[in-house]
Amino acid sequence: MTLEELVRKTLAVRPGLPITDDDGPGTIDGWDSVGHIKLVAAIESAYRVKLRPNDVIRIGKLSDIKRILKEKGAASV
């Protein structure tokens, strides 16, 4: 599952709605404070990583997640 698919599934993004690296809480419905925590849990489970509180705070858009996952050595981001 790609990160975009994970975001789409976790936040119930409408099918066909494009998701880009610049999308985040201001552009994706469902990415509110609760959605953010759900997304963090889904990322940790899917990519088998542990996000530190500082990592969670740094997530403001999809490209931030990709950067953090790469820093943690997660494969196929």
C-alpha positions in Angstrom: 0.0 0.0 0.0 1.4 3.4 -0.9 1.4 6.3 1.5 -1.3 8.0 -0.6 -3.5 4.9 -0.4 -2.9 4.7 3.4 -3.9 8.4 3.8 -6.9 7.9 1.6 -8.1 4.8 3.5 -7.3 6.2 7.0 -8.9 9.6 6.5 -11.8 8.3 4.2 -10.7 10.6 1.3 -13.3 10.5 -1.5 -12.3 8.2 -4.3 -10.9 10.0 -7.3 -9.9 13.1 -5.3 -6.2 13.6 -6.0 -3.7 13.7 -3.2 -0.4 15.4 -3.6 2.8 15.9 -1.5 1.5 19.4 -0.6 -1.8 18.2 0.9 -2.3 18.2 4.6 -4.8 19.2 7.3 -5.9 22.3 5.4 -6.7 20.5 2.2 -7.8 17.0 3.2 -11.2 16.6 4.9 -10.8 14.4 7.9 -7.2 15.4 8.6 -8.0 17.2 11.9 -6.5 16.5 15.3 -8.2 13.1 15.6 -7.4 12.2 12.0 -3.8 13.1 12.6 -3.5 10.6 15.5 -5.3 7.9 13.4 -2.9 8.6 10.5 0.2 8.4 12.8 -1.0 5.1 14.2 -1.7 3.8 10.7 1.8 4.9 9.5 3.5 3.3 12.4 1.7 0.0 11.8 2.1 -0.1 8.0 5.7 1.0 7.9 6.8 -0.7 11.2 8.3 2.5 12.6 7.9 4.4 15.8 7.3 8.1 15.4 8.6 10.2 18.2 6.5 13.2 19.5 8.8 15.5 17.6 8.1 13.6 14.3 4.4 13.8 14.9 4.6 17.6 15.4 6.7 18.0 12.2 3.9 16.4 10.0 2.1 19.2 8.2 1.7 17.6 4.8 2.3 14.4 2.9 5.9 15.3 1.9 6.8 15.7 5.6 5.6 12.1 6.2 7.7 10.9 3.3 10.8 12.7 4.6 10.4 11.3 8.1 9.9 7.8 6.8 13.0 8.1 4.7 14.9 9.3 7.7 13.8 6.2 9.5 14.8 3.9 6.7 11.3 2.8 5.8 11.2 1.0 2.5 8.9 1.9 -0.4 7.6 5.3 0.7 
